[in-house]
Amino acid sequence: MTINWDRKLAKRIGWVLAAVVLLNVILSIWWSVEPDPIQPKMKKAASGHLIVGYATTTSLIDTVNTLLDKPGGWISNDPLPPSVFMDNMPAFEFGALEQIRDLSRSLRTDFSRSQSQSIEDKDLNEAQAKFNIDHTSWLIPRPETEYKDGVKHVEWYRAKISDPNNPDAQFYARADNLNEWLKQVQKRLGSLSQRLSASVETERENTDLAGDTAATQTTPTHETRVVKTSWWKIDDVFYEARGSSWALLNFMRAIEVDFADVLAKKNAQASVRQIIRELEATQQTVYSPMILNGSGFGMLANHSLVMANYISRANAGIIDLTHLLSQG
């Protein structure tokens, strides 16, 4: 009797463990579903004109809320299964968060200020600090709480610029302000493109000091270097780039609305639309169950190189856009 009871108990425990594993697999698949890109929102003042800055601030708000409210919520700091075994969605969240931080910084230092000596908006100052909280912290401070507080401060700033009787809060849609943010975007996309391309081992020339014969650096380096992303990190880099492109796509759509007059004056609308097209291409469905790392012209696909292509083309469009905006 004892033997039969032990067998029944072991069988029941086995079924429970199998059910737990199956539940975790289902949850991990569901929580790995990426959010759709966000369409810009516009609001008209009583005069009938669009409120300048409303689309950009709302895009930032909606992007953060979407990350926090998606299936599974914020996963990057979750120490429990199945989140602790997931790496693609946390990488996606981090890539998007980096773009959120860049835009919130530009809102504080550029878009909301008329000149370098002007006073910073207190709400945007608080929002940037909140968005810079460590995204992996799981106890104190909790990213979810801090990011929600950051959203509240951006909402308060949006309410102030939407009030026609409040001249103290402004959103300045100028070419120079937009250029400052785009310069940050260039560096972000350039870094992602290089890391994606390094999925295939390549030898590169050292161009760190190129263009300046008097330039120096702290530690001497070789004229050539071999770069290769670790096999274990290839999918993380891919989904970080995918999350970064997703957030940037949301912001570029909003920028197209708020800076419509500036872009029209510079004849740069087509450039923005092309950048948006390239970013939309980065959000195509990935049908492969894993990120493949085939050689450049090998038999297997290399998803990282495909993503690097779209990001590089978007970055090239942004560089062209900055040149257009810099012209008189």
PAZAPA-4460 file (N, C-alpha, C; in steps of 0.05 Angstrom, whole numbers, plus 32768, in hexadecimal, padded with zeros to 4 digits):
% residues 328
    n_x    n_y    n_z   ca_x   ca_y   ca_z    c_x    c_y    c_z   seq   type   mol
   8010   7FE8   8000   8000   8000   8000   8011   8019   8000     1      M     A
   8026   8018   8010   8038   802F   8011   8045   8035   7FF6     2      T     A
   804D   8020   7FE8   805A   8023   7FCE   8046   8030   7FBA     3      I     A
   802D   8026   7FBA   8019   8031   7FA8   8013   804E   7FAF     4      N     A
   8012   8055   7FC9   800D   8070   7FD1   8024   8083   7FC8     5      W     A
   803C   8079   7FCB   8053   8089   7FC3   8053   808E   7FA5     6      D     A
   804B   807A   7F96   804A   807D   7F79   8034   8091   7F71     7      R     A
   801E   808F   7F7E   8008   80A3   7F78   8011   80BF   7F7F     8      K     A
   801E   80C2   7F96   8028   80DD   7F9E   803C   80E8   7F8A     9      L     A
   804F   80D7   7F82   8063   80DF   7F6E   8056   80E7   7F54    10      A     A
   8041   80D7   7F4C   8034   80DD   7F33   8025   80F8   7F35    11      K     A
   8018   80FD   7F4B   800A   8116   7F4F   801D   812E   7F4F    12      R     A
   8034   812B   7F5C   8048   8140   7F5D   8053   8145   7F40    13      I     A
   8056   812F   7F31   805F   8132   7F16   804B   8141   7F05    14      G     A
   8032   813B   7F08   801D   814A   7EF9   801C   8167   7F01    15      W     A
   801F   816D   7F1B   801F   8189   7F24   8037   8198   7F18    16      V     A
   804F   818C   7F19   8066   8199   7F0E   8063   819D   7EF0    17      L     A
   8058   8189   7EE2   8054   818C   7EC5   8040   81A3   7EBF    18      A     A
   802B   81A6   7ED0   8018   81BB   7ECC   8024   81D6   7ED1    19      A     A
   8036   81D8   7EE6   8043   81F1   7EEC   8056   81F9   7ED5    20      V     A
   8065   81E6   7ECA   8077   81EB   7EB4   8067   81F5   7E9C    21      V     A
   8051   81E7   7E96   8040   81EE   7E7F   8034   820A   7E82    22      L     A
   802C   8211   7E9B   8020   822B   7EA0   8036   8240   7E9C    23      L     A
   804E   823B   7EA5   8064   824F   7EA2   806B   8252   7E84    24      N     A
   806A   823D   7E75   8070   823F   7E58   805B   8250   7E4A    25      V     A
   8041   824B   7E51   802B   825A   7E45   802E   8278   7E4D    26      I     A
   8033   827D   7E66   8036   8299   7E6F   804D   82A7   7E61    27      L     A
   8064   8299   7E5F   807B   82A5   7E52   8076   82AC   7E35    28      S     A
   8067   829B   7E27   8060   82A1   7E0B   804D   82B9   7E0A    29      I     A
   803A   82B9   7E1C   8026   82CF   7E1C   8034   82EA   7E23    30      W     A
   8045   82E9   7E37   8053   8301   7E40   8068   830B   7E2C    31      W     A
   806F   82FA   7E19   8084   8301   7E06   8078   830F   7DED    32      S     A
   805D   8311   7DEC   8050   831F   7DD6   8056   833D   7DD7    33      V     A
   8062   8348   7DC2   806A   8364   7DC2   8053   8376   7DBD    34      E     A
   8052   838E   7DC9   803C   83A1   7DC4   803D   83AC   7DA8    35      P     A
   8026   83B4   7D9D   8025   83C1   7D83   802F   83DE   7D85    36      D     A
   8039   83E8   7D6F   8041   8405   7D6F   8029   8416   7D75    37      P     A
   802E   842E   7D80   8019   8440   7D89   8015   8456   7D75    38      I     A
   7FFC   845C   7D6F   7FF6   8472   7D5D   7FF6   848C   7D6C    39      Q     A
   7FFF   84A2   7D60   7FFF   84BC   7D6E   7FE3   84C7   7D74    40      P     A
   7FE1   84D5   7D8A   7FC8   84E2   7D92   7FCB   8500   7D91    41      K     A
   7FB6   850D   7D87   7FB7   852A   7D84   7F9F   8536   7D93    42      M     A
   7FA3   854F   7D9B   7F8E   855E   7DA9   7F8E   857B   7DA0    43      K     A
   7F76   8585   7D9B   7F74   85A1   7D92   7F6D   85B3   7DA9    44      K     A
   7F78   85CB   7DA8   7F71   85DF   7DBC   7F56   85EC   7DB5    45      A     A
   7F4C   85FD   7DC6   7F32   860A   7DC0   7F33   861B   7DA7    46      A     A
   7F4B   8624   7DA0   7F4E   8634   7D87   7F4D   8623   7D6E    47      S     A
   7F4D   8609   7D71   7F4C   85F7   7D5A   7F67   85ED   7D51    48      G     A
   7F7D   85F8   7D5C   7F98   85EF   7D54   7FA0   85D7   7D65    49      H     A
   7FB1   85C6   7D59   7FBC   85B0   7D68   7FCE   85BA   7D7F    50      L     A
   7FCC   85AD   7D96   7FDE   85B4   7DAC   7FFA   85A9   7DA7    51      I     A
   800D   85BB   7DA4   8028   85B3   7D9E   8034   85A4   7DB6    52      V     A
   803F   858D   7DB1   804B   857D   7DC6   8039   8567   7DD2    53      G     A
   801F   8569   7DCC   800C   8556   7DD7   8012   8539   7DCC    54      Y     A
   8017   8537   7DB2   801C   851D   7DA6   8035   8510   7DB2    55      A     A
   804B   8520   7DB5   8064   8514   7DBF   8062   850C   7DDC    56      T     A
   8056   851D   7DED   8054   8516   7E09   8041   84FE   7E0D    57      T     A
   802B   84FD   7DFD   8019   84E7   7DFF   8025   84CD   7DF6    58      T     A
   8036   84CF   7DE1   8044   84B7   7DD7   8057   84AC   7DED    59      S     A
   8064   84BE   7DFB   8076   84B5   7E11   8065   84A8   7E27    60      L     A
   804F   84B4   7E2E   803E   84A9   7E43   8033   848E   7E3B    61      I     A
   8028   848C   7E22   801D   8472   7E19   8032   845C   7E16    62      D     A
   804A   8464   7E0E   805F   8450   7E0B   8066   8443   7E26    63      T     A
   8069   8454   7E3A   806F   844A   7E55   8058   8439   7E60    64      V     A
   8040   8443   7E5D   8028   8435   7E67   8025   841A   7E59    65      N     A
   802B   8419   7E40   8028   8400   7E31   803C   83EB   7E3B    66      T     A
   8054   83F3   7E42   8068   83E1   7E4D   8060   83D7   7E68    67      L     A
   8053   83E8   7E78   804C   83E0   7E93   8032   83D0   7E94    68      L     A
   8020   83D4   7E80   8006   83C7   7E80   8004   83AF   7E6D    69      D     A
   8018   83A9   7E5E   8017   8392   7E4C   8015   8378   7E5C    70      K     A
   800E   8361   7E4F   800D   8348   7E5D   8026   8342   7E6C    71      P     A
   8023   833C   7E86   803B   8337   7E97   8045   8350   7EA5    72      G     A
   803D   8368   7E9B   8047   8380   7EA7   8064   8384   7EA1    73      G     A
   8072   8392   7EB4   808F   8397   7EB1   809D   837D   7EBA    74      W     A
   80AB   8370   7EA8   80B7   8356   7EAD   80D4   8358   7EB6    75      I     A
   80E2   836D   7EAF   80FF   836E   7EB3   8108   836A   7ED0    76      S     A
   80F7   8371   7EE3   80FF   836F   7EFF   80F1   8359   7F0E    77      N     A
   80E3   8347   7EFF   80D4   8332   7F0C   80E6   831A   7F13    78      D     A
   80EA   8314   7F2D   80FC   82FE   7F34   80EF   82E2   7F34    79      P     A
   80D5   82E1   7F2D   80C7   82C7   7F2E   80C2   82BC   7F12    80      L     A
   80BE   82A1   7F10   80B7   8295   7EF7   809C   829F   7EED    81      P     A
   8097   82A1   7ED3   80AA   829A   7EBE   80BC   82B2   7EB6    82      P     A
   80B8   82C9   7EC2   80C7   82E1   7EB9   80E5   82DE   7EBC    83      S     A
   80ED   82D0   7ED2   810A   82CD   7ED7   8118   82BD   7EC2    84      V     A
   8108   82AD   7EB3   8114   829C   7E9E   8112   82AA   7E82    85      F     A
   8105   82C1   7E81   8100   82CF   7E68   8116   82E4   7E64    86      M     A
   8120   82E7   7E4C   8133   82FD   7E47   812C   830E   7E2F    87      D     A
   811B   8305   7E1D   8114   8314   7E05   8103   832D   7E0D    88      N     A
   80EE   8329   7E1C   80DD   8340   7E24   80EC   8354   7E36    89      M     A
   80FB   834B   7E49   810B   835F   7E59   811E   836F   7E47    90      P     A
   8129   8362   7E33   813B   8371   7E20   812A   8385   7E10    91      A     A
   8113   837D   7E08   8100   838F   7DFA   80FA   83A7   7E0B    92      F     A
   80F3   83A2   7E24   80EC   83B7   7E37   8104   83CB   7E3B    93      E     A
   811C   83C0   7E3D   8133   83D1   7E41   8138   83E3   7E29    94      F     A
   8136   83D7   7E11   813A   83E7   7DF9   8126   83FE   7DF7    95      G     A
   810D   83F8   7DFD   80F8   840D   7DFD   80FE   8422   7E12    96      A     A
   8106   8419   7E2A   810B   842B   7E40   8122   843E   7E3A    97      L     A
   8136   8436   7E2B   814C   8447   7E24   8142   845E   7E12    98      E     A
   8130   8458   7E00   8124   846E   7DEF   8112   8480   7E00    99      Q     A
   8104   8475   7E13   80F3   8485   7E25   8105   8498   7E35   100      I     A
   811B   848F   7E3F   812D   849F   7E4E   8139   84B6   7E3D   101      R     A
   8140   84AF   7E24   814B   84C4   7E12   8136   84DA   7E0D   102      D     A
   811E   84D2   7E07   8109   84E6   7E01   8102   84F6   7E19   103      L     A
   8100   84EA   7E31   80FA   84F9   7E49   8110   850D   7E4F   104      S     A
   8129   8506   7E49   813F   8519   7E4D   813C   8530   7E3A   105      R     A
   8136   852A   7E21   8133   8540   7E0D   811B   8551   7E14   106      S     A
   8105   8546   7E1E   80EF   8556   7E27   80F7   856A   7E3C   107      L     A
   8107   8561   7E4F   8110   8572   7E65   8124   8587   7E5C   108      R     A
   8137   857F   7E4B   814D   8591   7E45   814A   85A1   7E2B   109      T     A
   8138   8598   7E19   8136   85A5   7DFF   8119   85AE   7DF8   110      D     A
   8107   859B   7DF6   80ED   85A1   7DEB   80DD   85B4   7DFD   111      F     A
   80E2   85B4   7E17   80D2   85C5   7E29   80E1   85DF   7E30   112      S     A
   80F8   85E4   7E24   8108   85FC   7E2B   810C   860D   7E13   113      R     A
   810A   8627   7E17   810D   863A   7E00   812B   863F   7DFA   114      S     A
   813C   863D   7E0E   8158   8642   7E0A   8168   8635   7E21   115      Q     A
   8182   8636   7E1F   8193   8628   7E33   8190   8633   7E4F   116      S     A
   8189   864D   7E52   8187   865A   7E6C   816B   8658   7E78   117      Q     A
   8158   864B   7E69   813D   864A   7E73   813B   8635   7E8A   118      S     A
   8125   8637   7E99   8121   8625   7EB0   8115   860B   7EA7   119      I     A
   811F   85F5   7EB3   8114   85DA   7EAC   80F8   85D7   7EB9   120      E     A
   80E8   85C7   7EAB   80CD   85C1   7EB6   80D1   85AC   7ECD   121      D     A
   80C5   85B2   7EE4   80C9   85A1   7EFB   80BD   8585   7EF6   122      K     A
   80A7   8583   7EE9   809A   8569   7EE5   80AC   8558   7ED2   123      D     A
   80B7   8564   7EBD   80C8   8554   7EAB   80E2   854D   7EB9   124      L     A
   80EB   855D   7ECB   8103   8557   7EDA   80FE   853E   7EEB   125      N     A
   80E7   853D   7EF8   80DF   8526   7F09   80DB   850E   7EF8   126      E     A
   80CE   8511   7EE1   80C8   84FA   7ECF   80E2   84ED   7EC6   127      A     A
   80F6   84FD   7EBE   810F   84F1   7EB5   811C   84E0   7ECB   128      Q     A
   811C   84EB   7EE3   8128   84DD   7EFA   8119   84C2   7EFE   129      A     A
   80FF   84C2   7EFC   80EF   84AA   7F01   80F5   8495   7EEB   130      K     A
   80F7   849D   7ED2   80FC   848A   7EBD   8119   847E   7EBD   131      F     A
   812A   848B   7ECC   8146   8481   7ECE   814B   846E   7EE5   132      N     A
   8135   8466   7EF3   8138   8452   7F08   813F   8437   7EFB   133      I     A
   8150   8428   7F09   8159   840E   7EFF   8142   83FC   7EF8   134      D     A
   8141   83F3   7EDE   812A   83E3   7ED5   8129   83C7   7EE0   135      H     A
   813F   83BE   7EED   8140   83A3   7EF8   813B   83A2   7F16   136      T     A
   8138   83B9   7F23   8133   83BA   7F3F   8118   83AD   7F46   137      S     A
   8117   839A   7F59   80FE   838C   7F5E   80F3   8392   7F7A   138      W     A
   8102   83A1   7F8A   80F7   83A7   7FA5   80F3   83C5   7FA9   139      L     A
   8108   83D3   7FAF   8106   83F0   7FB3   811E   83FD   7FA5   140      I     A
   8119   8410   7F93   80FF   8418   7F88   80F5   8405   7F73   141      P     A
   80DB   8403   7F71   80CE   83F2   7F5D   80CB   8402   7F43   142      R     A
   80D6   83F8   7F2C   80D4   8406   7F13   80B7   840D   7F0B   143      P     A
   80A5   83FA   7F10   8089   83FF   7F07   807E   8417   7F15   144      E     A
   8083   841A   7F2F   8079   8431   7F3E   8086   844B   7F35   145      T     A
   80A0   844A   7F32   80AF   8462   7F2A   80A7   846B   7F0E   146      E     A
   80A5   8458   7EFB   809E   845F   7EE0   8081   846A   7EDE   147      Y     A
   806F   845F   7EEE   8054   846A   7EEF   8054   8487   7EFA   148      K     A
   8065   848C   7F0E   8068   84A7   7F18   8073   84BA   7F03   149      D     A
   8086   84AF   7EF3   8091   84BF   7EDD   807C   84C6   7EC9   150      G     A
   806A   84B3   7EC3   8054   84B8   7EB0   8042   84CE   7EBB   151      V     A
   803D   84CE   7ED5   802C   84E3   7EE1   8038   84FF   7EDD   152      K     A
   8052   8501   7EE0   805F   851B   7EDD   805E   8524   7EC0   153      H     A
   8060   8512   7EAD   805E   8519   7E91   8041   8521   7E8B   154      V     A
   802E   8513   7E97   8011   851B   7E94   800C   8537   7E9F   155      E     A
   8019   853E   7EB5   8015   8559   7EC0   8021   856E   7EAE   156      W     A
   8038   8567   7EA2   8044   8579   7E8F   8032   857D   7E77   157      Y     A
   8027   8566   7E6D   8015   8568   7E56   7FFD   8579   7E5C   158      R     A
   7FF3   8576   7E75   7FDB   8586   7E7C   7FE2   85A4   7E7C   159      A     A
   7FFB   85AA   7E85   8003   85C7   7E85   8006   85D2   7E69   160      K     A
   8011   85C3   7E56   8014   85CE   7E3B   7FFA   85CE   7E2D   161      I     A
   7FE6   85BF   7E37   7FCC   85BF   7E2A   7FBA   85D5   7E35   162      S     A
   7FC3   85E3   7E49   7FB4   85F9   7E55   7FBC   8613   7E48   163      D     A
   7FAA   8620   7E39   7FB0   8639   7E2C   7FB6   8650   7E3F   164      P     A
   7FAE   864D   7E58   7FB2   8662   7E6C   7FCC   865E   7E7C   165      N     A
   7FDC   864B   7E74   7FF5   8645   7E82   800D   8649   7E6F   166      N     A
   8017   8662   7E6D   802D   8667   7E5B   8048   865E   7E66   167      P     A
   804A   8654   7E7F   8063   864D   7E8B   806D   8632   7E81   168      D     A
   805B   8620   7E78   8063   8606   7E6E   8060   8606   7E50   169      A     A
   8075   85FE   7E42   8075   85FF   7E25   8082   85E6   7E19   170      Q     A
   807B   85E0   7E00   8088   85CC   7DF0   8091   85DA   7DD7   171      F     A
   80AB   85DC   7DD3   80B5   85EC   7DBC   80BC   85D9   7DA5   172      Y     A
   80AC   85D9   7D90   80B1   85C9   7D79   80C3   85D8   7D66   173      A     A
   80DD   85D6   7D6A   80F1   85E4   7D5A   8104   85D0   7D4E   174      R     A
   8110   85D8   7D38   8123   85C6   7D2A   813B   85BF   7D3B   175      A     A
   8145   85D3   7D4A   815D   85CD   7D5A   8157   85BB   7D71   176      D     A
   813F   85BD   7D7D   8137   85AB   7D93   8134   858E   7D89   177      N     A
   8128   858C   7D72   8124   8571   7D67   813F   8565   7D60   178      L     A
   8151   8575   7D56   816C   856B   7D4F   817B   8560   7D67   179      N     A
   8178   856D   7D7E   8186   8563   7D96   817D   8547   7D9D   180      E     A
   8163   8542   7D9C   8159   8527   7DA2   8161   8513   7D8D   181      W     A
   8161   851B   7D74   8168   8509   7D5E   8186   8501   7D60   182      L     A
   8196   8512   7D6B   81B3   850B   7D6F   81B5   84F4   7D83   183      K     A
   81A5   84F4   7D97   81A5   84DE   7DAA   819B   84C4   7D9D   184      Q     A
   8187   84C7   7D8D   817C   84B0   7D7F   8190   84A4   7D6C   185      V     A
   81A0   84B5   7D5F   81B5   84AB   7D4D   81C8   8499   7D5C   186      Q     A
   81D2   84A2   7D73   81E5   8492   7D82   81D9   8478   7D8C   187      K     A
   81C0   8479   7D94   81B2   8461   7D9E   81B0   844D   7D88   188      R     A
   81A6   8455   7D70   81A3   8443   7D5A   81BE   8439   7D4F   189      L     A
   81D1   844B   7D4F   81EC   8443   7D46   81F8   842D   7D57   190      G     A
   81F5   842F   7D71   81FF   841A   7D83   81F0   8400   7D7E   191      S     A
   81D6   8401   7D7C   81C6   83E9   7D78   81CE   83DB   7D5D   192      L     A
   81D2   83EB   7D49   81D9   83E0   7D2F   81F4   83D2   7D30   193      S     A
   8207   83DD   7D3E   8221   83D1   7D41   821F   83B7   7D50   194      Q     A
   8210   83B7   7D65   820D   839E   7D76   81FF   8388   7D67   195      R     A
   81EB   8390   7D57   81DC   837C   7D47   81EF   8370   7D32   196      L     A
   81FE   8381   7D25   8210   8378   7D0F   8226   8365   7D1A   197      S     A
   822C   8369   7D34   8241   8358   7D40   8237   833C   7D46   198      A     A
   821F   8335   7D3E   8215   8319   7D41   8227   8307   7D30   199      S     A
   8233   8312   7D1B   8246   8303   7D0A   8262   830F   7D10   200      V     A
   8274   82FE   7D16   828F   8308   7D1D   829C   8316   7D06   201      E     A
   82A4   832F   7D0A   82B1   833F   7CF5   82C9   834E   7D00   202      T     A
   82DB   8354   7CEE   82F2   8364   7CF5   82EE   8381   7CEB   203      E     A
   82F1   8394   7CFD   82EB   83AF   7CF6   8303   83C1   7CFB   204      R     A
   8305   83D6   7CEB   831A   83EA   7CEE   8313   83FC   7D06   205      E     A
   8327   8404   7D14   8323   8416   7D2A   8320   8433   7D20   206      N     A
   8308   843D   7D22   8303   8459   7D18   82FE   846C   7D2F   207      T     A
   8306   8465   7D47   8300   8475   7D5F   830A   8492   7D5C   208      D     A
   8322   8495   7D50   832E   84B0   7D4F   832E   84BB   7D32   209      L     A
   831E   84AF   7D21   831E   84B7   7D05   8314   84D4   7D02   210      A     A
   8320   84E3   7CF0   8317   84FE   7CEA   8325   8514   7CF9   211      G     A
   8336   850C   7D0C   8344   8521   7D1C   8360   8517   7D23   212      D     A
   8374   8523   7D16   838F   851A   7D19   839A   8520   7D35   213      T     A
   838E   8533   7D43   8397   853A   7D5E   8388   852B   7D74   214      A     A
   8375   851B   7D6D   8364   850D   7D80   8374   84F8   7D8F   215      A     A
   836E   84F4   7DA9   837B   84E0   7DB9   8366   84D0   7DC9   216      T     A
   836F   84BA   7DD5   835C   84AB   7DE5   836C   84A0   7DFD   217      Q     A
   835D   8497   7E12   8369   848F   7E2B   837C   8477   7E28   218      T     A
   8372   8462   7E1B   8381   8449   7E19   8385   8442   7DFC   219      T     A
   839E   843D   7DF3   83A3   8436   7DD7   8394   841C   7DD0   220      P     A
   838B   841A   7DB7   837D   8402   7DAD   8389   83FA   7D92   221      T     A
   8383   83E1   7D8A   838D   83D7   7D71   837F   83E5   7D59   222      H     A
   838D   83E4   7D43   8381   83F1   7D2A   8369   83E1   7D20   223      E     A
   8368   83C8   7D26   8351   83B8   7D1F   8347   83A9   7D37   224      T     A
   832E   83A2   7D37   8323   8393   7D4E   830E   837F   7D43   225      R     A
   830C   8368   7D51   82F9   8354   7D4B   82E1   8356   7D5E   226      V     A
   82C9   8359   7D53   82B1   835C   7D63   829E   8345   7D5F   227      V     A
   8292   833C   7D74   8280   8325   7D72   826E   8326   7D8B   228      K     A
   8254   8327   7D86   8240   8326   7D9C   823E   8309   7DA6   229      T     A
   823F   8306   7DC0   823D   82EB   7DCC   8224   82DD   7DC2   230      S     A
   8226   82C3   7DBC   820F   82B3   7DB3   81F8   82B5   7DC7   231      W     A
   81FF   82B8   7DE1   81EA   82B9   7DF5   81DB   82D4   7DF6   232      W     A
   81E7   82E8   7DEA   81DC   8303   7DEB   81CF   830B   7DD1   233      K     A
   81D0   82FB   7DBC   81C6   8303   7DA2   81A8   8309   7DA3   234      I     A
   8199   82F8   7DAF   817C   82FD   7DB0   8175   8315   7DC2   235      D     A
   8185   831A   7DD7   8181   8331   7DE9   8185   834B   7DD9   236      D     A
   819B   834C   7DCA   81A1   8364   7DBA   818B   8368   7DA5   237      V     A
   8181   8352   7D99   816C   8354   7D84   8153   8361   7D90   238      F     A
   814A   8356   7DA8   8131   8360   7DB3   8135   837B   7DC0   239      Y     A
   814D   8382   7DC9   8152   839D   7DD3   814E   83B1   7DBC   240      E     A
   8159   83AA   7DA4   8157   83BA   7D8D   8139   83BC   7D84   241      A     A
   812B   83A7   7D87   810F   83A6   7D7F   80FE   83B8   7D91   242      R     A
   8104   83B7   7DAB   80F6   83C8   7DBE   80FD   83E6   7DBA   243      G     A
   8116   83EB   7DB5   811F   8406   7DB0   8111   8412   7D97   244      S     A
   8110   8402   7D82   8103   840A   7D69   80E5   840E   7D6D   245      S     A
   80D9   83FD   7D7D   80BC   8400   7D83   80B6   841B   7D90   246      W     A
   80C5   8422   7DA5   80C1   843B   7DB3   80C7   8453   7DA1   247      A     A
   80DD   8451   7D92   80E4   8467   7D80   80D0   846B   7D6A   248      L     A
   80C4   8455   7D60   80AE   8457   7D4D   8097   8467   7D58   249      L     A
   8090   8461   7D71   807A   8470   7D7E   8081   848E   7D7F   250      N     A
   809A   8494   7D86   80A2   84B0   7D89   80A4   84BF   7D6F   251      F     A
   80AE   84B1   7D5A   80B1   84BE   7D40   8096   84C5   7D34   252      M     A
   8082   84B3   7D38   8067   84B9   7D2F   805C   84D2   7D3C   253      R     A
   8062   84D5   7D56   8059   84ED   7D64   8068   8506   7D5C   254      A     A
   8082   8503   7D57   8092   851A   7D4E   8088   8524   7D33   255      I     A
   807F   8512   7D22   8075   851A   7D08   805D   852C   7D0B   256      E     A
   804E   8529   7D21   8036   853A   7D26   803E   8554   7D32   257      V     A
   804E   8554   7D48   8054   856C   7D56   8067   857F   7D47   258      D     A
   8078   8573   7D36   808B   8583   7D27   8084   8586   7D09   259      F     A
   806A   8583   7D04   8061   8584   7CE8   8069   859D   7CD9   260      A     A
   8066   85B4   7CE6   806D   85CE   7CD9   808B   85D0   7CD4   261      D     A
   809B   85C7   7CE8   80B8   85C8   7CE5   80C1   85B5   7CCE   262      V     A
   80B6   859D   7CCD   80BD   858A   7CB9   80B4   8594   7C9D   263      L     A
   809D   85A1   7C9C   8094   85AC   7C82   80A6   85C2   7C78   264      A     A
   80AF   85D3   7C8B   80C0   85E9   7C83   80DB   85DF   7C78   265      K     A
   80E5   85C9   7C85   80FF   85BD   7C7C   80FB   85A9   7C66   266      K     A
   80E2   85A5   7C5D   80DC   8591   7C49   80E6   8575   7C51   267      N     A
   80E1   856E   7C6A   80EC   8556   7C76   80D6   8541   7C7D   268      A     A
   80BE   8546   7C74   80A8   8533   7C7B   80AE   8517   7C70   269      Q     A
   80B8   8516   7C57   80BE   84FC   7C4A   80D4   84ED   7C5A   270      A     A
   80E7   84FB   7C64   80FD   84EF   7C74   80F2   84E2   7C8D   271      S     A
   80E0   84EF   7C9A   80D4   84E4   7CB3   80C3   84CC   7CAC   272      V     A
   80B3   84CD   7C97   80A3   84B7   7C8F   80B4   849E   7C88   273      R     A
   80CB   84A2   7C7B   80DC   848C   7C75   80E9   8480   7C8E   274      Q     A
   80F0   8490   7CA1   80FA   8486   7CBA   80E5   8475   7CC8   275      I     A
   80CC   847E   7CC8   80B6   846F   7CD4   80B3   8455   7CC5   276      I     A
   80B5   8454   7CAB   80B2   843B   7C9C   80C8   8427   7CA4   277      R     A
   80E1   8431   7CA7   80F6   841F   7CAF   80F2   8414   7CCB   278      E     A
   80E8   8425   7CDD   80E2   841C   7CF9   80CB   8408   7CF9   279      L     A
   80B7   840D   7CE8   80A1   83FA   7CE7   80AA   83DE   7CDE   280      E     A
   80BE   83DE   7CCC   80C9   83C4   7CC2   80D6   83B5   7CD9   281      A     A
   80E1   83C2   7CED   80ED   83B4   7D03   80D9   83A5   7D15   282      T     A
   80BF   83AC   7D11   80AB   83A0   7D22   809C   838A   7D14   283      Q     A
   80A6   8380   7CFE   8099   836A   7CF0   809A   8351   7D02   284      Q     A
   8087   8340   7CFE   8085   8327   7D0E   809D   8315   7D0A   285      T     A
   80A8   830B   7D20   80BE   82F8   7D1F   80B2   82DC   7D20   286      V     A
   80B2   82CE   7D0A   80A6   82B4   7D08   80B7   829D   7D13   287      Y     A
   80D1   82A2   7D14   80E3   828D   7D1F   80E0   828B   7D3D   288      S     A
   80E0   8273   7D48   80DE   826F   7D65   80F7   8279   7D74   289      P     A
   810D   827D   7D66   8125   8288   7D72   8134   829A   7D5E   290      M     A
   8144   82AC   7D69   8153   82BF   7D58   816B   82B0   7D4C   291      I     A
   816B   82AD   7D32   8180   829E   7D24   8198   82AF   7D20   292      L     A
   81AF   82A2   7D1F   81C8   82B0   7D1D   81D9   82A5   7D07   293      N     A
   81CD   82A2   7CEF   81DC   8298   7CD9   81F1   82AC   7CCF   294      G     A
   8204   82A2   7CC0   8219   82B4   7CB6   820C   82C6   7CA1   295      S     A
   821B   82DB   7C9A   8210   82F0   7C88   8203   82E5   7C6F   296      G     A
   8210   82D2   7C61   8205   82C7   7C48   8202   82A8   7C4B   297      F     A
   81FD   829F   7C64   81FB   8282   7C69   81E0   8278   7C62   298      G     A
   81DB   825E   7C69   81C2   8251   7C63   81AC   825A   7C76   299      M     A
   81B3   8261   7C8F   819F   8269   7CA2   819E   8288   7CA4   300      L     A
   8186   8292   7CAB   8182   82AE   7CAD   8191   82B9   7CC5   301      A     A
   8197   82D3   7CC4   81A2   82E1   7CDB   8190   82F9   7CE1   302      N     A
   817E   82F5   7CF5   816A   8309   7CFB   8177   8323   7D05   303      H     A
   818E   8321   7D12   819B   8339   7D1C   81A4   834B   7D05   304      S     A
   81AF   833F   7CF0   81B8   834F   7CD9   81A0   835C   7CCB   305      L     A
   8189   834E   7CCA   8171   835A   7CBE   8168   8372   7CCE   306      V     A
   8168   836F   7CE9   8160   8385   7CFA   8174   839C   7CF8   307      M     A
   818E   8395   7CF6   81A3   83AA   7CF3   819F   83BA   7CDA   308      A     A
   8196   83AD   7CC5   8191   83BB   7CAB   817B   83D0   7CAE   309      N     A
   8165   83C9   7CBA   814F   83DC   7CBE   8157   83F3   7CD0   310      Y     A
   8165   83ED   7CE6   816D   8401   7CF9   8182   8414   7CEC   311      I     A
   8194   8409   7CDC   81A8   8419   7CCF   819B   842C   7CBB   312      S     A
   8187   8422   7CAD   8179   8433   7C9A   8169   8449   7CA8   313      R     A
   815D   8442   7CBE   814F   8456   7CCE   8162   846B   7CD8   314      A     A
   817A   8462   7CE1   818E   8474   7CEB   8198   8486   7CD5   315      N     A
   819C   847B   7CBD   81A5   848C   7CA7   8190   84A1   7CA0   316      A     A
   8177   849A   7CA2   8162   84AD   7C9E   8162   84C3   7CB3   317      G     A
   8168   84BC   7CCC   8169   84D0   7CE1   8180   84E3   7CDD   318      I     A
   8197   84D8   7CD4   81AE   84E9   7CCE   81A7   84FD   7CB8   319      I     A
   819A   84F3   7CA3   8191   8506   7C8E   817E   851B   7C98   320      D     A
   816C   8512   7CAA   8158   8525   7CB6   8166   853A   7CC6   321      L     A
   817A   8533   7CD6   8188   8548   7CE5   8196   855C   7CD3   322      T     A
   81A0   8553   7CBC   81AD   8565   7CA9   8198   8579   7C9E   323      H     A
   8180   856E   7C97   816B   857F   7C8D   8163   8594   7CA2   324      L     A
   8160   858B   7CBB   8158   859E   7CD0   816D   85B3   7CD6   325      L     A
   8186   85AC   7CD1   819C   85BF   7CD7   819F   85D5   7CC1   326      S     A
   8193   85D0   7CAA   8195   85E4   7C95   8182   85FC   7C9B   327      Q     A
   818A   8613   7C92   817B   862B   7C97   8161   862D   7C87   328      G     A
***
